[in-house]
Amino acid sequence: MHLQQREAFVSTLFDDLAGMSAEGSALLANASVRRLAAGAEQPAEATDDASFLIVEEGFVIIRSTRVKTRGVVLCHAGAGALLPAPLPGETLHALVDARVTLVSEATYAGLLRYPALTAAVSDALRATLRQKQVSLANFASVRHVERVRGKLLQLAREHGRVATDSVRLDFPVTHDLLAEMIGSARETVSRAVDRLERSGFLVREGRTYRLLVQPDALFAP
């Protein structure tokens, strides 16, 4: 894990923008990059100079470690997503090899001078807020099997790889991780996953899952 300076590079958060200004590109080029190997975890102190993070590659989570007996996943993100910088008592954890841009307050202020970049940041912030809303709503279910099902569907919508008749999650989703995502005990999650597998909702493939759902159904109202 190390910091390095960007060379000519456009962040995945802005790679769909046409005609991005040279000034905006220069701001991003000066931002620091953090590379994390799969399984690596860093405390908030390692990113305390960042206003927010942009996930360029891989899949990461922010986990609260304030309660010693159980971690809680506060947010998850794949390439192109924006995350708040971890606060004290939180850690940044890479589920697969990842690359993250650390955007300082000064760089953030600079980006806001360009309307196209401001719009992209705003869209990413709204997506992050929507994710948190969906995650919180999932806690309304008193049945843990429904919490697990709801979380897997959310992950599939946001990060899944679509096939003809299924959606694959190509990053490790352990029972411990699911438990931290939905606020349940690991043993409870294991029983719920077994039930979902027997019902034909999912297939476990090592530490990844394939959800046996029609891709169009994921986005149905």
N, C-alpha and C positions, 0 to 999 in steps of 0.2 A: 504494500500500500504506500502510495507516495503522491505528492503534489507535482504537477508539471504545468508549464505554460502552454496554452493553445498555439498551434500554428494555424495556417489558413483553414478555418473550419466554421461551418454554420451549424448551430445547435439544432437538434431534432425538433425542438419546440418551435422553431421558425423556418424549418426547411421547406414548407409549402408556400412561403411568402415570395412573391415575385418582386424583383427589383428592390431588395432590402438595401438600405443605404449603406455606403461604405463606412460611415461613422458608427452605425449600429453594429456592423460586422466587427469593427475594430474593438468595440466595447466587449463583445463576447470573446474575441480572440485573447483578451487580457485576463479573462476569468480563469481561476484555478480549476483543475480537474482532479477528481479523486477516483482512483481505480481500486476496486474491491474484488478480491477473489471470492468464489462461491463459499458461503459459510462465514465470511469475515464480518465482524461486528465492530463498530466504532462508537464511542460515547459522544455525548453532545459537545464536549470540550474540543473534539477534533474538528468540529465544523462551526465553532462559535463566532467566526468572522463572517458567516454567511447569513444573508437575509432569507434566501430560499434555495432549494436545490432543483436542478433539472436532471432527470434521468435520461441519459443519452443511449445507454445500452443496458440490457439485463433486466432484472426484476428485484426490487428492494422493498423493505418494510421499515416502518418506524415503530419501535416497541417501547412501551413504558416499563421501566424496571423499578418503579417506586415501591411496589409491593413485592417483598422478597419471595413470597411463597408462589406467586404466579405472575408471569408476564402478560401484557395486554397489547395486542397489535392495534395501533392507532390509525395507521394508514398504509396502503400498499400501492405500488406504482411500477409501471413498465416504461419502455422507451417513449420519450416525448411528453412525459407527464411532469408536473411540477409538484414539489413537496415543500412544506414548511421545514425550516432547519430544526433538528431535534433540540428540545429544551433540556435543562438539567434533569437527570433521572430518566432520560430517554436515550435510545441507541438507534443507529442506522445499521441495518443488517441486510446483507446481500444473499438472496436465495440461489442465484447463479452469478457467474462472473458479470460484473457491472461496471459502468463508468458514469460518474455523476459530476455535473458542473456545479461549483459553488458560486452563487451570485451574491456579491457583497451589496451593502446598502448603497454604496457609491455607484456601482454598476447598475443596480436597479433604478436609481434616480436617472442615470443616463439613458436607460432604455425607454423610460417614460417620456423622453423628449421626442420620440418618433411614434406617430399614431399607429402605424401598422404593427410595430412591436408591442405597443401598449395593448392593442386589441388581442394579440396572441396571448400575452400574459393574462389578460382578463378572462379569456376563454378557458385557459388552463386552470386558473383559480376556480372558476365556476364548476369545471369538471371535478376538481378535487372536493369542493363542497358537496356536490351531488353524491359523490362516492361516500362521503361521511354520512349524509342523510340516509342513504340506502342501508349502510352498515348499522346505523342506530335503529332504523325501523325494523331490522331483522331481530333485534332483541325483544320485540313485542310478542313474539311467539313463545308460548310457555312449553311447547314440545321441542325438545332438543333436536330431534330428527329433522324437524322443519327448519330449525336454525342452520343446521349443517347443509341441508338442501338449498336454502336460500343463499348462503354464503358461496357455495360452489357455483350456483347459477350466476351470482354477481361476478365472481372471478372469470367465469366463462364469457360473460358479456363483455367484460372490460379487457381481458387478456387472452381469451381462448383462441385456438387455431381451428378454424372451421373446416370440417370435412362434409361429405355428402349427407350423412345421416347421424353425425355426432359432432361434438366439440371437444377438443383435447386441451388439457392444461399441461404445457410443456415445462413446468418448473416444479420443484419438489413441494408437495403439500402433505406434510406429515400430520398425524393425528394431534401431536403437540401443537403444531402451528394452527390447525383448525380450532383447537380448544382455546388458544389465545385470541383468535379472531372473533369467537362467538361467546366467550365468557362461560365456558363449560369445562368440566373435568375431562382429562384425556380419556379415561375409561368410558365416560358417557359418549364421547365422540366416536370411539371405536365401535361401540354398540350401534350407534346411529349409522355409521358408514356400512357396517355389515348389513343392516336392514335395507339401506338404499341399494346395496349391491344385489341382494336377494330379490329386490323388487324390479330389477332391470333398469334402474336409473343410471347406474354408473358401472364402469369396469376399472378395477385398480390395475395399474401397470407399473410395478415397482413403487416408487414414491410419487408417481403422477397418476392422473385420472383421465378417463375418457367418459364424458357424459353422453348417454344415449338419448339425446334430444334432437329434434329438428332445429337447425340453426335459426330458422325464421321464428320459431316459438320463443326464443330468448328475448326478442324485442317486441313481442306482441303486447298490446296494451293490457 
